[in-house]
Amino acid sequence: MKLLTSVTLSAVLAFASTSALAEKPDFSKTAAAKTSYDFSKNKAASGNQLVQSSSRHDFSKTAAASNEYQFPKNQPAHLYKVSLPSTQHDFSKTSSLKNGC
Protein backbone atom coordinates (compact mmCIF):
# COMPACT_ATOMS: atom_id res chain seq x y z
CA MET A 1 0.00 0.00 0.00
CA LYS A 2 2.88 2.35 0.81
CA LEU A 3 4.46 1.58 -2.56
CA LEU A 4 1.24 2.42 -4.39
CA THR A 5 0.92 5.70 -2.49
CA SER A 6 4.54 6.56 -3.20
CA VAL A 7 4.19 5.82 -6.92
CA THR A 8 0.96 7.81 -7.16
CA LEU A 9 2.50 10.77 -5.36
CA SER A 10 5.57 10.66 -7.60
CA ALA A 11 3.41 10.59 -10.71
CA VAL A 12 1.33 13.54 -9.53
CA LEU A 13 4.45 15.56 -8.73
CA ALA A 14 5.98 14.71 -12.12
CA PHE A 15 2.89 15.87 -14.01
CA ALA A 16 2.52 19.00 -11.88
CA SER A 17 6.14 20.04 -12.31
CA THR A 18 5.96 19.38 -16.07
CA SER A 19 3.02 21.75 -16.51
CA ALA A 20 4.67 24.35 -14.27
CA LEU A 21 7.83 24.28 -16.37
CA ALA A 22 5.96 24.27 -19.70
CA GLU A 23 7.05 26.76 -22.30
CA LYS A 24 5.31 30.09 -21.92
CA PRO A 25 3.85 31.64 -25.07
CA ASP A 26 5.95 34.28 -26.78
CA PHE A 27 3.58 37.13 -27.59
CA SER A 28 6.33 39.02 -29.37
CA LYS A 29 5.68 36.72 -32.34
CA THR A 30 2.02 37.74 -32.69
CA ALA A 31 0.74 40.06 -35.40
CA ALA A 32 -0.03 42.80 -32.86
CA ALA A 33 3.61 42.88 -31.73
CA LYS A 34 4.79 44.13 -35.11
CA THR A 35 5.48 47.84 -35.38
CA SER A 36 3.40 47.97 -38.55
CA TYR A 37 0.25 46.71 -36.78
CA ASP A 38 -2.59 49.24 -37.02
CA PHE A 39 -4.56 49.12 -33.77
CA SER A 40 -7.12 51.60 -35.11
CA LYS A 41 -8.48 48.84 -37.37
CA ASN A 42 -9.48 46.73 -34.36
CA LYS A 43 -13.20 46.28 -33.83
CA ALA A 44 -14.39 48.25 -30.81
CA ALA A 45 -15.74 46.29 -27.88
CA SER A 46 -19.48 46.63 -27.47
CA GLY A 47 -20.76 46.58 -23.91
CA ASN A 48 -19.49 44.41 -21.15
CA GLN A 49 -18.28 41.13 -22.63
CA LEU A 50 -18.02 39.41 -19.24
CA VAL A 51 -20.90 37.40 -17.83
CA GLN A 52 -21.72 38.93 -14.48
CA SER A 53 -23.04 36.67 -11.76
CA SER A 54 -25.86 38.20 -9.83
CA SER A 55 -27.81 37.29 -6.77
CA ARG A 56 -30.79 39.22 -8.12
CA HIS A 57 -33.56 37.42 -9.95
CA ASP A 58 -35.42 38.95 -12.87
CA PHE A 59 -39.03 38.40 -11.85
CA SER A 60 -40.27 39.99 -15.06
CA LYS A 61 -39.57 36.66 -16.80
CA THR A 62 -41.70 34.51 -14.49
CA ALA A 63 -45.16 33.20 -15.33
CA ALA A 64 -46.70 35.48 -12.71
CA ALA A 65 -45.33 38.55 -14.47
CA SER A 66 -47.69 38.21 -17.42
CA ASN A 67 -50.94 40.15 -17.27
CA GLU A 68 -52.95 36.93 -17.89
CA TYR A 69 -51.76 35.33 -14.65
CA GLN A 70 -54.63 34.83 -12.20
CA PHE A 71 -53.45 35.18 -8.63
CA PRO A 72 -56.79 34.11 -7.03
CA LYS A 73 -56.22 30.61 -8.45
CA ASN A 74 -53.06 30.17 -6.35
CA GLN A 75 -53.23 27.55 -3.62
CA PRO A 76 -53.13 29.13 -0.15
CA ALA A 77 -49.98 28.57 1.84
CA HIS A 78 -50.19 26.07 4.68
CA LEU A 79 -49.39 27.36 8.12
CA TYR A 80 -46.76 25.33 9.92
CA LYS A 81 -45.89 25.58 13.56
CA VAL A 82 -42.13 25.58 13.82
CA SER A 83 -40.63 24.20 16.99
CA LEU A 84 -37.17 25.54 17.59
CA PRO A 85 -34.62 23.04 18.84
CA SER A 86 -33.31 23.37 22.34
CA THR A 87 -29.91 24.97 22.72
CA GLN A 88 -28.94 22.49 25.42
CA HIS A 89 -28.14 18.83 24.84
CA ASP A 90 -28.40 16.05 27.37
CA PHE A 91 -25.08 14.25 26.89
CA SER A 92 -26.05 11.56 29.41
CA LYS A 93 -28.27 10.05 26.71
CA THR A 94 -25.56 9.69 24.07
CA SER A 95 -24.40 6.25 23.01
CA SER A 96 -20.75 7.00 23.75
CA LEU A 97 -21.43 7.43 27.44
CA LYS A 98 -23.61 4.31 27.56
CA ASN A 99 -20.85 2.23 26.00
CA GLY A 100 -18.24 3.52 28.41
CA CYS A 101 -16.08 5.20 25.78
C-alpha positions in Angstrom: 0.0 0.0 0.0 2.9 2.4 0.8 4.5 1.6 -2.6 1.2 2.4 -4.4 0.9 5.7 -2.5 4.5 6.6 -3.2 4.2 5.8 -6.9 1.0 7.8 -7.2 2.5 10.8 -5.4 5.6 10.7 -7.6 3.4 10.6 -10.7 1.3 13.5 -9.5 4.5 15.6 -8.7 6.0 14.7 -12.1 2.9 15.9 -14.0 2.5 19.0 -11.9 6.1 20.0 -12.3 6.0 19.4 -16.1 3.0 21.7 -16.5 4.7 24.3 -14.3 7.8 24.3 -16.4 6.0 24.3 -19.7 7.0 26.8 -22.3 5.3 30.1 -21.9 3.8 31.6 -25.1 6.0 34.3 -26.8 3.6 37.1 -27.6 6.3 39.0 -29.4 5.7 36.7 -32.3 2.0 37.7 -32.7 0.7 40.1 -35.4 0.0 42.8 -32.9 3.6 42.9 -31.7 4.8 44.1 -35.1 5.5 47.8 -35.4 3.4 48.0 -38.5 0.3 46.7 -36.8 -2.6 49.2 -37.0 -4.6 49.1 -33.8 -7.1 51.6 -35.1 -8.5 48.8 -37.4 -9.5 46.7 -34.4 -13.2 46.3 -33.8 -14.4 48.2 -30.8 -15.7 46.3 -27.9 -19.5 46.6 -27.5 -20.8 46.6 -23.9 -19.5 44.4 -21.1 -18.3 41.1 -22.6 -18.0 39.4 -19.2 -20.9 37.4 -17.8 -21.7 38.9 -14.5 -23.0 36.7 -11.8 -25.9 38.2 -9.8 -27.8 37.3 -6.8 -30.8 39.2 -8.1 -33.6 37.4 -10.0 -35.4 38.9 -12.9 -39.0 38.4 -11.8 -40.3 40.0 -15.1 -39.6 36.7 -16.8 -41.7 34.5 -14.5 -45.2 33.2 -15.3 -46.7 35.5 -12.7 -45.3 38.6 -14.5 -47.7 38.2 -17.4 -50.9 40.1 -17.3 -52.9 36.9 -17.9 -51.8 35.3 -14.7 -54.6 34.8 -12.2 -53.5 35.2 -8.6 -56.8 34.1 -7.0 -56.2 30.6 -8.4 -53.1 30.2 -6.4 -53.2 27.5 -3.6 -53.1 29.1 -0.2 -50.0 28.6 1.8 -50.2 26.1 4.7 -49.4 27.4 8.1 -46.8 25.3 9.9 -45.9 25.6 13.6 -42.1 25.6 13.8 -40.6 24.2 17.0 -37.2 25.5 17.6 -34.6 23.0 18.8 -33.3 23.4 22.3 -29.9 25.0 22.7 -28.9 22.5 25.4 -28.1 18.8 24.8 -28.4 16.0 27.4 -25.1 14.2 26.9 -26.0 11.6 29.4 -28.3 10.0 26.7 -25.6 9.7 24.1 -24.4 6.3 23.0 -20.7 7.0 23.7 -21.4 7.4 27.4 -23.6 4.3 27.6 -20.8 2.2 26.0 -18.2 3.5 28.4 -16.1 5.2 25.8 
